[in-house]
Amino acid sequence: MVITREMALNMYIVVFLLFGAGFGLLTYSYRHIFSEGPNKVETPPDGPTLASRVLWAMVCTFLWPIMILTGINSALILAKRKRQAAVADH
């Protein structure tokens, strides 16, 4: 079977979307780092809903490169705050 250029491009798109969906499903419990800053939002008493997980996965499916960049930025900010707090305690 010969892989044509169109098939190869479609494969890249499918891999991109599948990786994004997997990223969204794996990072659901850490979504505050990517979108809301360092503070977690209170979860509902019933726990997270399926709709919220699906929505997060859909957002990450298309925007995972941006989410990774914002996650790295938030991680750097949190590390800096932790360092500053450690220096202030001594």
N, C-alpha and C positions, 0 to 999 in steps of 0.2 A: 504494500500500500504506500503510495506516494503522498507525503504530506505537502499540501500546497501552502502557499504563503497565507491565504485566508484562514486555513485551518490552524496554522501556527499562531496567527494573531488572535484568533478566537480562543485558543488554548491559554495564551497569556492573560486574556480578560477573565476567563473562568478561574484560573489560578489566583489572580488578584482578588476576585470576589470571594472565593472560598477561603482564602487566607484572612480576608477582612471579617467574614462571618465567624470564623474560628476565633479570631482575635477578640471580637465582640463578646462571644460566649465565655471566653476565658477571663476577660477583664471586667465582667459585670459587677463583681463585688468591689472592685477598685475604681469604679467609674468616677467617683468624686475627684480623684487625682487628675483625670483627663478633662473634666468639664466644670467642676464646681469649686475648685481650689482645694486646700488642704483639709477643710472641715467636712466631715461626713454629714449627710442629711439623714434625719431620723427615718428609719424604715417603718412602714405601717405595722400595726400590731399583728396583722395576719401574715406578715412576711412579704417578700417581693412577689409581685404578680407575674404571670407568664407574659402578659402584654408588655410590661416594662422591660423584661428580658429580651423579648422579640424586638421592641423598638430600639434598644441599645445595640443589639446585633445588627439591625438594619442600618443604623447610623454608622457603625464601625465598618460595615461591609464596603461602603463607598469612601469613608474618610479615615481609614486606618493610618495612612502615612501622617496625616495631620495630628491624629490622636497620639501617635508615638512621639512626635515632636513636643506636643503639649505635656505629655507624661514625663518626658525627660526634663523639660523646663520645671515642672512642679517638683520632681525629685531633687533637682539642684537647689531649688528654693527651700524645700524642707530640710535638706542636708545643711544648708547655710544657717537656717534658724536653729537647728540642733547644735551646730558648732558654737553659735553665738550664745546660746543658753548654757552650754557647758563652760564657756569662758566666763560668763557672768556669775556662775555658781562658785568658781574658784576664787 
